[in-house]
Amino acid sequence: MSKMRLSSLLVLAVYLFGAFVPLTATAQETGTDPRDFAPKFMPYYRYTELENGLENDALTLFGLYAFTPKFAVTYEIPVAYKLDVAGTPLNNGDGTCGPGGFDPGPGLPPIPIPGVQGNCQETGMGDMNLRFFVASDVGWLGGDWLFGTQVDLPTATGDFLGTEQFRLGPMFAYVRDIPQWPGPGAFMALMNFYFFDVFGDDDVDDTSMYVGRWFVMLPLNEKHKIYALPEFQPIYDFEDDHFSFWIGPEFGKMLGDDGKNVVYLKPGWGVDPDFAQGDRDFTFEIGWRYFMD
């Protein structure tokens, strides 16, 4: 990550945290509360750089539709998805990538790489997912509980752009308000998934993985309608016996007085990322949320 990019993010973070005044708007208006089943459209762009040098750009259509007040589905469709392996050992040094007549090393795809052109990049559509939520009446530990399943579909237009697997991810989420925060709308949410493959390409390794998405919603500034949403992602791969951890503080701003639009940015960093496992080193996401009701 360049020093200029890091400096820009730090300046923006200082601005967002400045002049702290509790936000009076509700958490539902930011589109971050898992308990909020109001229909919304939330496209975003995300840049990801792995520790092994692989880079990914993804423009994703994301939205939520509620069938009932307690049953909803979200969809994520990476309509524009690019992988770039020019910064990995797969680069032949002459502007082309694989086959290069050498072992690419652990954590990198085998060579030759299916679909990757001479410019070391491949562009297409990625794998989409559907996530089904049910809000329960369970009140354990003083919070709200949601249960559901994520369905990962192998919709990528190229083998290199997706997992080549149909996966399921049963999940549960614990959400609790934080009344101690000086302003309404603060809460914490602990979302937990276990992913496993149902079927897919025989050449692809089996999937058995825990993914946590833990975050805290903190309204910050009333005048500028700003909030912070730090997220923590612990991941454990049972197949490789590997643990990784990622943090990503989201900063968002509500636009206008009708409460229908939110824009946000979200830098993220891997904690001690592993080269061989291809852990995330740096991510940057920017998005827009539009509330249909």
C-alpha positions as CSV (number, residue, x, y, z in Angstrom):
1,M,0.0,0.0,0.0
2,S,1.4,3.4,-1.0
3,K,2.3,6.0,1.6
4,M,-0.1,8.5,-0.2
5,R,-3.0,6.1,0.1
6,L,-2.3,5.4,3.8
7,S,-1.9,9.2,4.5
8,S,-5.3,9.9,2.8
9,L,-7.1,7.3,4.9
10,L,-5.6,8.6,8.1
11,V,-6.6,12.2,7.3
12,L,-10.1,11.1,6.5
13,A,-10.3,9.1,9.8
14,V,-9.2,12.1,11.8
15,Y,-11.9,14.2,10.1
16,L,-14.6,11.7,10.8
17,F,-13.7,11.4,14.5
18,G,-13.4,15.1,14.9
19,A,-15.9,17.2,16.8
20,F,-17.5,14.2,18.4
21,V,-21.2,14.6,19.0
22,P,-23.5,11.6,19.4
23,L,-25.7,10.9,16.4
24,T,-29.4,11.0,17.0
25,A,-30.4,8.9,14.0
26,T,-31.3,5.2,14.4
27,A,-29.0,2.4,13.5
28,Q,-31.6,1.1,11.0
29,E,-31.0,4.2,8.9
30,T,-27.4,3.3,8.2
31,G,-28.3,-0.2,6.8
32,T,-25.8,-1.9,9.2
33,D,-28.1,-3.6,11.7
34,P,-28.7,-7.3,10.8
35,R,-32.1,-7.0,12.5
36,D,-33.3,-4.4,10.0
37,F,-35.2,-6.2,7.2
38,A,-36.2,-3.1,5.3
39,P,-35.5,-3.6,1.5
40,K,-32.4,-1.9,0.3
41,F,-29.9,-1.8,-2.6
42,M,-26.3,-1.6,-1.6
43,P,-23.7,-1.8,-4.4
44,Y,-20.0,-1.6,-3.6
45,Y,-16.6,-1.7,-5.1
46,R,-13.8,-3.5,-3.2
47,Y,-10.0,-3.8,-3.9
48,T,-8.2,-6.7,-2.2
49,E,-4.4,-7.4,-2.1
50,L,-3.2,-10.7,-0.8
51,E,0.1,-11.2,1.0
52,N,1.3,-13.3,-1.9
53,G,0.8,-10.4,-4.3
54,L,-2.4,-11.3,-6.0
55,E,-4.8,-8.4,-6.6
56,N,-8.5,-8.4,-7.0
57,D,-11.0,-5.7,-8.1
58,A,-14.7,-6.4,-7.6
59,L,-17.8,-4.4,-8.4
60,T,-20.7,-6.1,-6.6
61,L,-24.5,-5.6,-6.6
62,F,-25.7,-6.2,-3.1
63,G,-29.3,-6.0,-1.8
64,L,-31.9,-7.2,0.6
65,Y,-35.5,-8.3,0.1
66,A,-37.8,-9.2,3.0
67,F,-40.5,-11.9,2.3
68,T,-42.0,-11.3,5.8
69,P,-41.1,-9.1,8.8
70,K,-39.0,-12.0,10.1
71,F,-37.7,-13.6,6.9
72,A,-35.3,-12.0,4.4
73,V,-32.7,-12.8,1.8
74,T,-29.7,-10.9,0.6
75,Y,-27.9,-11.3,-2.7
76,E,-24.3,-10.5,-3.7
77,I,-23.4,-10.6,-7.4
78,P,-19.9,-9.7,-8.5
79,V,-20.8,-8.4,-11.9
80,A,-17.3,-7.1,-12.7
81,Y,-14.5,-9.2,-11.2
82,K,-10.8,-8.9,-12.1
83,L,-7.8,-10.9,-10.8
84,D,-4.2,-9.8,-11.4
85,V,-1.3,-12.1,-10.7
86,A,1.4,-9.8,-12.1
87,G,2.8,-9.2,-8.6
88,T,3.1,-12.9,-7.8
89,P,5.9,-15.4,-8.5
90,L,3.8,-16.5,-11.5
91,N,5.1,-13.4,-13.4
92,N,7.6,-14.6,-16.0
93,G,9.4,-11.2,-15.9
94,D,8.6,-10.4,-19.5
95,G,5.1,-9.1,-19.1
96,T,3.5,-12.6,-19.3
97,C,2.4,-14.9,-16.6
98,G,2.4,-18.8,-16.5
99,P,3.3,-21.2,-17.7
100,G,6.8,-20.3,-16.6
101,G,8.4,-23.7,-16.2
102,F,8.7,-23.4,-12.4
103,D,6.7,-24.3,-9.3
104,P,4.7,-21.2,-8.4
105,G,5.0,-22.1,-4.7
106,P,2.5,-22.7,-1.9
107,G,-0.6,-20.7,-1.8
108,L,-0.6,-19.9,-5.5
109,P,-2.7,-21.4,-8.3
110,P,-1.1,-24.1,-10.4
111,I,0.4,-23.2,-13.8
112,P,-0.6,-23.0,-16.5
113,I,-3.4,-20.8,-15.1
114,P,-6.7,-21.5,-16.9
115,G,-8.1,-18.4,-18.5
116,V,-5.3,-16.0,-17.5
117,Q,-4.1,-14.0,-20.5
118,G,-0.6,-12.9,-21.4
119,N,-1.1,-9.6,-19.5
120,C,-1.4,-11.6,-16.2
121,Q,-5.0,-10.5,-15.7
122,E,-8.4,-12.1,-16.1
123,T,-11.8,-10.3,-16.0
124,G,-15.3,-11.6,-15.8
125,M,-18.0,-12.3,-13.3
126,G,-17.4,-13.9,-9.9
127,D,-19.3,-16.3,-7.7
128,M,-22.6,-15.0,-6.3
129,N,-24.2,-15.8,-3.0
130,L,-27.6,-15.8,-1.4
131,R,-28.0,-15.4,2.4
132,F,-31.3,-16.3,4.1
133,F,-32.1,-14.8,7.5
134,V,-34.8,-15.7,10.0
135,A,-35.3,-13.4,13.0
136,S,-36.2,-15.5,16.1
137,D,-38.0,-14.7,19.3
138,V,-35.1,-16.0,21.4
139,G,-33.9,-13.5,23.9
140,W,-30.8,-15.3,25.3
141,L,-28.1,-13.1,26.9
142,G,-30.3,-10.0,26.6
143,G,-30.0,-9.8,22.9
144,D,-31.6,-10.7,19.6
145,W,-30.8,-13.9,17.6
146,L,-30.9,-14.6,13.9
147,F,-30.4,-17.9,12.2
148,G,-29.9,-18.7,8.5
149,T,-27.8,-20.1,5.7
150,Q,-25.5,-18.6,3.1
151,V,-25.5,-20.3,-0.3
152,D,-22.5,-19.8,-2.5
153,L,-23.1,-20.5,-6.2
154,P,-20.3,-21.2,-8.8
155,T,-21.4,-18.5,-11.2
156,A,-17.9,-17.3,-12.2
157,T,-17.3,-16.9,-15.9
158,G,-13.9,-18.5,-15.6
159,D,-12.5,-21.2,-13.4
160,F,-9.8,-18.9,-12.1
161,L,-12.4,-16.3,-11.1
162,G,-14.3,-18.5,-8.7
163,T,-14.3,-21.5,-6.3
164,E,-15.9,-24.0,-8.7
165,Q,-17.9,-25.2,-5.8
166,F,-21.5,-25.1,-4.5
167,R,-21.1,-24.2,-0.8
168,L,-23.4,-23.9,2.2
169,G,-22.8,-21.7,5.2
170,P,-25.1,-22.2,8.2
171,M,-25.0,-19.2,10.4
172,F,-26.3,-17.6,13.6
173,A,-26.0,-14.0,14.7
174,Y,-26.2,-12.4,18.2
175,V,-27.1,-8.7,18.2
176,R,-27.3,-6.6,21.3
177,D,-27.9,-2.8,21.8
178,I,-25.3,-0.8,23.7
179,P,-27.2,1.6,25.8
180,Q,-24.0,2.8,27.5
181,W,-22.9,4.6,24.3
182,P,-23.7,8.3,24.5
183,G,-26.2,8.3,21.7
184,P,-29.0,6.1,20.3
185,G,-28.4,3.4,17.8
186,A,-25.2,1.8,19.1
187,F,-25.1,-2.0,19.0
188,M,-22.8,-5.0,18.6
189,A,-23.3,-8.0,16.3
190,L,-21.6,-11.3,16.2
191,M,-22.3,-13.2,13.0
192,N,-20.8,-16.7,12.7
193,F,-20.7,-19.0,9.6
194,Y,-19.5,-22.5,9.0
195,F,-18.9,-23.1,5.3
196,F,-18.6,-26.5,3.6
197,D,-18.7,-27.7,0.0
198,V,-21.7,-29.7,-1.3
199,F,-20.3,-30.5,-4.7
200,G,-17.9,-29.1,-7.2
201,D,-14.8,-29.7,-9.3
202,D,-12.9,-32.8,-8.1
203,D,-9.6,-30.9,-8.5
204,V,-10.6,-28.3,-6.0
205,D,-9.8,-28.9,-2.3
206,D,-12.7,-29.5,0.1
207,T,-14.0,-26.6,2.1
208,S,-14.5,-26.7,5.9
209,M,-14.1,-23.2,7.3
210,Y,-15.4,-21.0,10.2
211,V,-15.9,-17.3,9.3
212,G,-16.8,-14.7,11.9
213,R,-18.0,-11.3,11.1
214,W,-18.1,-9.3,14.4
215,F,-18.8,-5.6,14.4
216,V,-19.8,-2.7,16.5
217,M,-22.1,0.2,15.4
218,L,-21.0,3.5,16.9
219,P,-22.9,6.7,15.9
220,L,-20.4,9.6,16.0
221,N,-21.4,13.0,14.8
222,E,-24.9,14.5,14.7
223,K,-24.1,17.6,12.5
224,H,-22.4,15.6,9.7
225,K,-24.5,12.4,10.3
226,I,-21.4,10.2,10.6
227,Y,-21.0,6.8,12.1
228,A,-18.2,4.2,12.6
229,L,-18.5,0.4,12.2
230,P,-15.3,-1.4,13.1
231,E,-15.5,-5.0,11.9
232,F,-13.3,-8.0,12.9
233,Q,-13.1,-11.2,10.9
234,P,-11.6,-14.3,12.6
235,I,-11.3,-17.2,10.1
236,Y,-10.3,-20.8,10.7
237,D,-9.7,-23.2,7.9
238,F,-10.1,-26.8,9.2
239,E,-8.7,-28.4,6.1
240,D,-5.4,-26.5,6.4
241,D,-5.4,-26.0,10.2
242,H,-4.9,-22.3,9.5
243,F,-6.2,-19.2,11.4
244,S,-6.3,-15.7,10.0
245,F,-7.6,-12.4,11.3
246,W,-8.7,-9.2,9.5
247,I,-9.9,-5.8,10.8
248,G,-11.8,-3.2,8.8
249,P,-13.2,0.1,10.2
250,E,-16.1,1.3,8.2
251,F,-16.9,5.1,8.2
252,G,-20.3,6.2,6.8
253,K,-22.3,9.3,6.2
254,M,-26.0,9.7,5.7
255,L,-27.0,12.1,2.9
256,G,-30.0,14.4,2.8
257,D,-32.9,14.5,5.2
258,D,-35.0,11.7,3.9
259,G,-32.8,9.0,5.4
260,K,-32.7,7.0,2.1
261,N,-29.0,7.3,1.2
262,V,-25.8,6.4,2.9
263,V,-22.3,6.4,1.5
264,Y,-19.3,4.7,3.2
265,L,-15.7,3.7,2.9
266,K,-13.9,0.8,4.6
267,P,-10.2,0.2,4.6
268,G,-9.1,-3.1,6.0
269,W,-5.9,-4.9,7.0
270,G,-4.9,-8.5,7.7
271,V,-3.2,-9.2,11.0
272,D,0.1,-11.0,10.4
273,P,-1.0,-12.4,7.0
274,D,0.5,-15.6,5.7
275,F,2.1,-15.7,2.3
276,A,1.7,-19.4,1.7
277,Q,-2.0,-19.3,2.6
278,G,-2.7,-16.3,0.5
279,D,-4.2,-14.3,3.4
280,R,-5.5,-10.7,2.9
281,D,-2.9,-8.0,3.3
282,F,-5.0,-4.9,2.5
283,T,-8.5,-4.2,1.3
284,F,-10.4,-1.0,0.5
285,E,-14.2,-0.8,0.0
286,I,-16.5,2.0,-1.0
287,G,-20.2,1.7,-1.3
288,W,-23.7,3.2,-1.4
289,R,-26.9,2.1,0.4
290,Y,-30.3,3.1,-0.8
291,F,-33.4,2.4,1.3
292,M,-36.5,1.6,-0.8
293,D,-39.0,2.2,2.0
